Amino acid sequence: MTFLEAYWKNLILINYEVDPKILEPLLPMGTTLDSYNGKYFVSIVGFLFMDTKVLGIKLPFHVNFEEVNLRFYVQRNGERGVVFIKEIVPKPLITLVANSLYHEHYYTAKMKHHWSENDNSKNFEYQWKLKNKWQSISVETATEFSSIPENSEEQFITEHYFGYTKYKTKTFEYEVVHPSWRQLKVNNYVVNIDFEGNYGSQFKHLKNVIPTSVILAEGSKASVKNKKTIHK
């Protein structure tokens, strides 16, 4: 059964290689860390939810909204998935439902986004407020979309189709369904984040780390299936 349907639009994915020891305490039982060419990643992901439906219903004032999350990559029985460390949205009801039903790690904050384009480039920015100070991620890109190459780091980052949640001694799994995405070449990017304030001391060092890649993915319709318990 489908829990949520939406169009995920214009995803900025900023990817950092990290020491796997940082991620191991966050692993849900029954999953293992997933790597690409021996590298382990966390990603800052910002995008827009559009035309959102929960259990087939459009909730008033909760149809279009931003999200910025921090996630890492896992696998279980050959299935590739993600674990969310923190997910920021501007809607308290989304936070309440996701944290209550899916035991995720949502947080409500003021948010805004800005998209623009001219003949030579496109620009995308997502912003959220932390203790009265705006945080942001932004990219400047080319104007023409291209496919994401097979077996590339970009494909590894964008094609994980399960979510896993750690809750006490339990692990929940849910399937995320969407087609492969196209990308825009990123020419410039800006990261304005208080990593420690947003994500804790274990991620403080990322302020001095250069991302291994920055992606702008076009996005698509996506659906999140109902969760199931895989480890009790």
C-alpha positions as CSV (number, residue, x, y, z in Angstrom):
1,M,0.0,0.0,0.0
2,T,1.2,3.5,-0.9
3,F,1.6,5.8,2.1
4,L,2.8,9.0,0.2
5,E,2.9,10.1,-3.4
6,A,4.5,13.3,-4.6
7,Y,6.6,14.9,-7.3
8,W,10.2,15.4,-6.1
9,K,11.6,18.3,-8.1
10,N,15.1,19.7,-8.6
11,L,17.1,17.8,-6.1
12,I,20.5,19.2,-4.9
13,L,22.7,16.4,-3.6
14,I,26.0,17.4,-2.0
15,N,28.0,14.3,-1.2
16,Y,30.8,13.9,1.4
17,E,33.1,11.0,2.0
18,V,33.2,10.1,5.7
19,D,34.8,7.6,8.1
20,P,32.4,4.7,8.3
21,K,33.0,4.6,12.1
22,I,30.9,7.8,12.3
23,L,27.9,6.0,10.7
24,E,28.1,2.6,12.4
25,P,26.3,3.7,15.6
26,L,23.4,4.9,13.4
27,L,22.9,1.6,11.5
28,P,19.5,0.0,11.8
29,M,19.7,-3.7,12.9
30,G,19.8,-6.0,9.9
31,T,21.5,-3.5,7.5
32,T,25.2,-2.9,6.6
33,L,26.9,0.2,5.3
34,D,26.9,0.5,1.5
35,S,30.0,1.9,-0.3
36,Y,31.0,3.0,-3.8
37,N,34.6,2.1,-4.7
38,G,35.4,1.6,-1.0
39,K,34.1,5.1,-0.1
40,Y,31.3,5.8,2.4
41,F,29.1,8.8,2.0
42,V,26.7,11.2,3.6
43,S,24.6,13.5,1.4
44,I,22.9,16.8,2.1
45,V,19.8,16.7,-0.1
46,G,17.5,19.6,-0.8
47,F,14.4,19.5,-3.0
48,L,10.7,20.4,-3.4
49,F,7.8,18.2,-2.6
50,M,5.0,19.0,-5.2
51,D,1.4,17.7,-5.5
52,T,1.8,15.7,-2.3
53,K,-0.8,13.1,-1.3
54,V,-0.9,11.2,2.0
55,L,-2.9,8.0,1.7
56,G,-4.3,9.4,-1.6
57,I,-5.5,12.7,0.0
58,K,-4.1,16.2,-0.5
59,L,-3.8,17.8,2.9
60,P,-4.6,21.5,2.9
61,F,-1.5,23.7,3.0
62,H,0.7,20.5,2.8
63,V,0.8,19.9,-1.0
64,N,4.0,21.8,-1.9
65,F,6.9,22.3,0.5
66,E,10.7,22.1,0.8
67,E,12.8,19.4,2.4
68,V,16.5,19.3,3.3
69,N,17.9,16.1,4.7
70,L,21.1,14.4,5.7
71,R,21.4,10.8,4.8
72,F,23.7,7.8,4.4
73,Y,23.7,4.6,2.4
74,V,23.0,1.0,3.4
75,Q,22.1,-2.3,2.0
76,R,20.1,-5.4,3.1
77,N,19.9,-8.7,1.3
78,G,21.2,-7.0,-1.9
79,E,18.7,-4.1,-1.7
80,R,20.2,-0.7,-1.6
81,G,18.7,1.9,0.8
82,V,19.2,5.0,2.8
83,V,19.0,6.0,6.4
84,F,18.0,9.6,7.3
85,I,19.9,11.3,10.0
86,K,17.8,14.4,10.0
87,E,15.0,15.7,7.7
88,I,14.0,19.4,7.8
89,V,10.5,20.5,6.5
90,P,8.5,23.7,7.1
91,K,5.2,21.8,8.0
92,P,4.6,20.7,11.6
93,L,2.0,18.1,10.5
94,I,4.5,16.4,8.2
95,T,7.0,16.2,11.1
96,L,4.3,14.8,13.4
97,V,3.1,12.1,11.0
98,A,6.6,11.0,9.8
99,N,8.0,10.8,13.3
100,S,5.0,9.1,14.8
101,L,4.2,6.6,12.1
102,Y,7.7,6.0,10.5
103,H,9.8,6.9,13.5
104,E,11.9,9.2,11.3
105,H,13.9,12.2,12.5
106,Y,12.0,15.1,11.1
107,Y,12.4,18.7,12.4
108,T,10.3,21.7,11.6
109,A,11.9,25.0,10.5
110,K,11.1,28.0,8.4
111,M,12.2,27.3,4.8
112,K,12.2,28.8,1.4
113,H,13.6,28.1,-2.0
114,H,14.6,30.0,-5.1
115,W,14.9,28.8,-8.7
116,S,16.0,31.0,-11.7
117,E,17.4,30.6,-15.2
118,N,18.8,32.6,-18.0
119,D,20.2,31.7,-21.5
120,N,23.4,30.3,-20.0
121,S,22.6,28.8,-16.6
122,K,20.1,27.7,-14.1
123,N,20.2,28.4,-10.3
124,F,18.7,26.5,-7.5
125,E,18.8,27.3,-3.7
126,Y,17.2,25.8,-0.6
127,Q,17.2,27.6,2.7
128,W,16.2,26.9,6.3
129,K,16.4,28.7,9.6
130,L,18.5,27.5,12.5
131,K,18.3,29.6,15.7
132,N,17.3,32.7,13.6
133,K,20.2,32.2,11.2
134,W,19.5,31.1,7.6
135,Q,21.3,28.0,6.3
136,S,21.5,27.3,2.6
137,I,22.7,25.1,-0.2
138,S,22.8,26.4,-3.8
139,V,24.1,25.4,-7.2
140,E,24.6,27.0,-10.6
141,T,24.1,24.5,-13.5
142,A,24.1,24.1,-17.2
143,T,20.8,24.4,-19.0
144,E,20.5,21.0,-20.7
145,F,19.7,17.8,-18.9
146,S,21.7,14.6,-19.5
147,S,21.4,11.0,-18.3
148,I,23.3,9.8,-15.3
149,P,26.1,7.4,-16.4
150,E,25.8,3.8,-15.4
151,N,28.0,2.7,-12.5
152,S,28.9,6.3,-11.7
153,E,29.1,7.8,-8.2
154,E,26.1,9.9,-9.3
155,Q,24.1,6.8,-10.0
156,F,25.1,5.2,-6.7
157,I,23.9,8.3,-4.8
158,T,20.6,8.7,-6.7
159,E,19.5,5.1,-7.0
160,H,18.8,3.7,-3.6
161,Y,15.2,2.5,-3.4
162,F,14.6,1.5,0.2
163,G,14.5,3.5,3.4
164,Y,15.5,2.0,6.8
165,T,14.7,3.4,10.2
166,K,16.2,2.5,13.5
167,Y,13.7,2.6,16.4
168,K,14.9,1.1,19.7
169,T,15.7,-2.5,18.9
170,K,13.5,-2.5,15.8
171,T,14.2,-1.8,12.1
172,F,11.5,-0.6,9.8
173,E,11.8,-0.8,6.0
174,Y,9.8,1.0,3.3
175,E,10.2,1.0,-0.5
176,V,10.7,4.2,-2.4
177,V,9.6,4.0,-6.1
178,H,10.8,6.4,-8.8
179,P,12.4,6.1,-12.2
180,S,16.0,6.9,-12.9
181,W,16.7,10.7,-13.0
182,R,18.4,13.0,-15.4
183,Q,20.9,15.6,-14.2
184,L,22.2,19.1,-14.9
185,K,26.0,19.6,-14.9
186,V,26.9,21.6,-11.8
187,N,29.3,24.5,-12.5
188,N,29.3,26.1,-9.1
189,Y,27.9,25.5,-5.6
190,V,27.7,27.2,-2.2
191,V,27.3,25.4,1.1
192,N,26.3,27.7,4.0
193,I,25.7,25.2,6.9
194,D,26.4,25.1,10.6
195,F,27.1,21.4,10.5
196,E,27.5,21.0,14.2
197,G,24.4,23.0,15.0
198,N,22.3,21.1,12.5
199,Y,23.7,17.6,12.8
200,G,25.8,17.2,15.9
201,S,29.5,17.2,16.8
202,Q,30.3,14.1,14.8
203,F,29.6,16.0,11.6
204,K,31.3,19.3,12.6
205,H,34.4,18.5,10.5
206,L,32.4,18.6,7.3
207,K,32.6,22.4,7.3
208,N,36.2,21.9,6.2
209,V,35.6,19.0,3.8
210,I,35.3,19.4,0.0
211,P,32.4,17.4,-1.4
212,T,33.3,14.5,-3.6
213,S,30.5,15.4,-5.9
214,V,27.5,17.8,-6.3
215,I,24.5,16.8,-8.3
216,L,21.4,18.5,-9.5
217,A,18.8,15.8,-10.3
218,E,15.7,16.6,-12.2
219,G,13.4,14.5,-10.1
220,S,10.2,12.7,-10.9
221,K,7.0,11.3,-9.4
222,A,7.8,9.2,-6.4
223,S,5.9,7.0,-4.0
224,V,6.7,5.8,-0.5
225,K,5.2,2.4,0.4
226,N,3.9,1.5,3.9
227,K,6.6,0.4,6.3
228,K,7.2,-3.1,7.5
229,T,9.2,-4.4,10.5
230,I,12.3,-6.4,9.4
231,H,14.0,-6.7,12.8
232,K,12.5,-6.9,16.2
